[in-house]
Amino acid sequence: MNNIVVVGGGFFGLYLAEQLALKGNDVTIFEKSPLLMSRASYVNQARVHNGYHYPRSILTALRSRVSFPRFVSEFQDCIESDFQKYYLISGHLGKVTADQFKRFCGRIGADCEEAPAKVKQLVNPAMIDAVFTTTEFAFDSHKLRTIMLERLQVANVKIMLNTDVTQVMPAGNGLSVQVNSAGSVDEVFADHVFNCTYSRINYLLESSGIELIPLKHEMTEMCLVEVPDHLKKIGITVMCGPFFSVMPFPSTAWHSFSHVRYTPHYQWSDALGEDYQDSQKRYDEDERHSAWRYMIADAQRYIPSLSECQYQKSIWEVKTILPRSDSDDSRPILFKPNHGLRGLHCIMGGKIDNIYDALQEVERVIELS
Ligand SMILES: Cc1cc2nc3c(=O)[nH]c(=O)nc-3n(C[C@H](O)[C@H](O)[C@H](O)COP(=O)(O)OP(=O)(O)OC[C@H]3O[C@@H](n4cnc5c(N)ncnc54)[C@H](O)[C@@H]3O)c2cc1C
């Protein structure tokens, strides 16, 4: 049996902790917030990816096709499928044509049919070339948290909230982990530490004197809106360029609204040899000015009745991706076993269902049972 510390109580930390505990390990999760899954695992578009979103990365699309049914079946109580998802193609600035998109769906084996006339009537034909009916769902992050909490209890995982992990150092055959809770600093010992802190992976590395992992961060705004009645059971994504997505956000009664051009407000990178900037500090100090009016002004050119959306609020998060995802929009996992220290492993998934790829890599590389 190993003593395992999981740093970060997002979906990745929770799922991994449960799986490691089920293998007979003694697992503790440390989460700096008062609530589990309150950061990127909540502040996102809630899309269970089924491949459509990645015509420029066939590998990400195919991995999504494999993970989608597994995630939907494992977490069926959290899945919102009671809406129809449409992918729209715009020749205006779009990077993919209708023909290419249809062929791409064929290649990855994803349903894609021409949408009915009543749906096509919603779009401005001068801006949209094609409308496809697809199969894509959304997940309810709050329900997912409740399910994971029950599962963690059954698996005997300990959870320490309001606890910031500030440093990891070598200690004998294992690791000494410094934890800070309400100003009181403690030390715990572990055979393995899993760094599942998403936008803050490098915070722990920096404070532990370990080489940073190159990552790119964006300060993102997800708008939550009430859509008009005729769009309530509809999700829409315009592909593939400076467009937008609007789809049900199941943990509220609203839709999430994101725009490729306006959702990211600014960006920065963690790069080797450059001063590190703590993403939590940037998040705390960010002056938030919503870009909603720009998003909706643009989107209603494609779907005029979107002008009837009632803006409710915005939720903000630092989105973290691998530098190479910038060019092809891919969402591979990051897995760095024994990074800088034997027993310290860094894990990040570019999307929720990547958890299965992450777990597979952990099981392949690290002996833990
Ligand atoms: C705007 C946006 C839209 C997205 N849309 C989608 C989508 O539609 N579908 C999809 O599948 N994915 C989407 N994603 C990606 C998805 O949100 C992430 O892949 C996933 O949530 C990452 O989970 P996580 O557990 O790694 O991170 P998080 O949920 O952020 O968890 C990390 C946790 O670590 C904690 N932490 C940080 N530092 C410390 C520390 N030192 N000590 C203790 N705790 C610490 C944080 O408080 C946090 O709770 C989106 C992301 C963003 C930002």
The ligand as a Tripos MOL2 file, in Angstrom:
@<TRIPOS>MOLECULE
LIG
   53    58     1     0     0
SMALL
NO_CHARGES

@<TRIPOS>ATOM
      1 C1        -13.5340   28.1880  -20.6030 C.3       1 LIG1
      2 C2        -13.3560   26.6830  -20.6010 C.ar      1 LIG1
      3 C3        -14.1970   25.8880  -21.3760 C.ar      1 LIG1
      4 C4        -14.0290   24.5040  -21.3820 C.ar      1 LIG1
      5 N1        -14.9450   23.7330  -22.0290 N.ar      1 LIG1
      6 C5        -14.8960   22.3890  -21.8950 C.ar      1 LIG1
      7 C6        -15.9370   21.5670  -22.3970 C.ar      1 LIG1
      8 O1        -16.9440   22.0530  -22.9190 O.2       1 LIG1
      9 N2        -15.8100   20.2220  -22.2800 N.ar      1 LIG1
     10 C7        -14.7150   19.6320  -21.6710 C.ar      1 LIG1
     11 O2        -14.6520   18.4060  -21.5870 O.2       1 LIG1
     12 N3        -13.7330   20.3960  -21.1410 N.ar      1 LIG1
     13 C8        -13.8050   21.7450  -21.2240 C.ar      1 LIG1
     14 N4        -12.8300   22.5300  -20.6600 N.ar      1 LIG1
     15 C9        -11.6770   21.8600  -20.0230 C.3       1 LIG1
     16 C10       -12.0470   21.2870  -18.6590 C.3       1 LIG1
     17 O3        -12.6870   22.2680  -17.9040 O.3       1 LIG1
     18 C11       -10.7800   20.8120  -17.9590 C.3       1 LIG1
     19 O4        -10.1410   19.8510  -18.7790 O.3       1 LIG1
     20 C12       -11.0470   20.1260  -16.6280 C.3       1 LIG1
     21 O5        -12.0270   20.7770  -15.8860 O.3       1 LIG1
     22 C13        -9.7850   20.0870  -15.8270 C.3       1 LIG1
     23 O6        -10.0780   19.4660  -14.5910 O.3       1 LIG1
     24 P1         -9.0120   19.5300  -13.4390 P.3       1 LIG1
     25 O7         -9.5000   18.6850  -12.3270 O.co2     1 LIG1
     26 O8         -7.6660   19.2150  -13.9860 O.co2     1 LIG1
     27 O9         -8.9500   21.0970  -13.0650 O.3       1 LIG1
     28 P2         -9.7850   21.9540  -11.9910 P.3       1 LIG1
     29 O10       -11.2010   21.5990  -11.9910 O.co2     1 LIG1
     30 O11        -9.4110   23.3890  -12.1930 O.co2     1 LIG1
     31 O12        -9.1860   21.4540  -10.6170 O.3       1 LIG1
     32 C14        -7.9190   21.8560  -10.1530 C.3       1 LIG1
     33 C15        -8.0690   22.1220   -8.6590 C.3       1 LIG1
     34 O13        -6.7880   22.3300   -8.0760 O.3       1 LIG1
     35 C16        -6.9420   23.2480   -7.0080 C.3       1 LIG1
     36 N5         -5.6160   23.7610   -6.6770 N.ar      1 LIG1
     37 C17        -4.8150   24.5630   -7.4210 C.ar      1 LIG1
     38 N6         -3.6420   24.7650   -6.7960 N.ar      1 LIG1
     39 C18        -3.6910   24.0610   -5.6340 C.ar      1 LIG1
     40 C19        -2.7680   23.8510   -4.5810 C.ar      1 LIG1
     41 N7         -1.5250   24.3610   -4.6130 N.pl3     1 LIG1
     42 N8         -3.1490   23.0950   -3.5030 N.ar      1 LIG1
     43 C20        -4.3990   22.5430   -3.4650 C.ar      1 LIG1
     44 N9         -5.2990   22.7010   -4.4590 N.ar      1 LIG1
     45 C21        -4.9460   23.4310   -5.5360 C.ar      1 LIG1
     46 C22        -7.9090   24.2760   -7.5980 C.3       1 LIG1
     47 O14        -8.5400   25.0210   -6.5820 O.3       1 LIG1
     48 C23        -8.8790   23.3840   -8.3700 C.3       1 LIG1
     49 O15       -10.0150   23.0300   -7.5970 O.3       1 LIG1
     50 C24       -12.9710   23.9120  -20.6260 C.ar      1 LIG1
     51 C25       -12.1430   24.7120  -19.8410 C.ar      1 LIG1
     52 C26       -12.3460   26.0810  -19.7900 C.ar      1 LIG1
     53 C27       -11.5090   26.9090  -18.8500 C.3       1 LIG1
@<TRIPOS>BOND
     1     1     2 1
     2     2     3 ar
     3     2    52 ar
     4     3     4 ar
     5     4     5 ar
     6     4    50 ar
     7     5     6 ar
     8     6     7 ar
     9     6    13 1
    10     7     8 2
    11     7     9 ar
    12     9    10 ar
    13    10    11 2
    14    10    12 ar
    15    12    13 ar
    16    13    14 ar
    17    14    15 1
    18    14    50 ar
    19    15    16 1
    20    16    17 1
    21    16    18 1
    22    18    19 1
    23    18    20 1
    24    20    21 1
    25    20    22 1
    26    22    23 1
    27    23    24 1
    28    24    25 2
    29    24    26 1
    30    24    27 1
    31    27    28 1
    32    28    29 2
    33    28    30 1
    34    28    31 1
    35    31    32 1
    36    32    33 1
    37    33    34 1
    38    33    48 1
    39    34    35 1
    40    35    36 1
    41    35    46 1
    42    36    37 ar
    43    36    45 ar
    44    37    38 ar
    45    38    39 ar
    46    39    40 ar
    47    39    45 ar
    48    40    41 1
    49    40    42 ar
    50    42    43 ar
    51    43    44 ar
    52    44    45 ar
    53    46    47 1
    54    46    48 1
    55    48    49 1
    56    50    51 ar
    57    51    52 ar
    58    52    53 1
@<TRIPOS>SUBSTRUCTURE
     1 LIG1         1 GROUP 0 **** ****
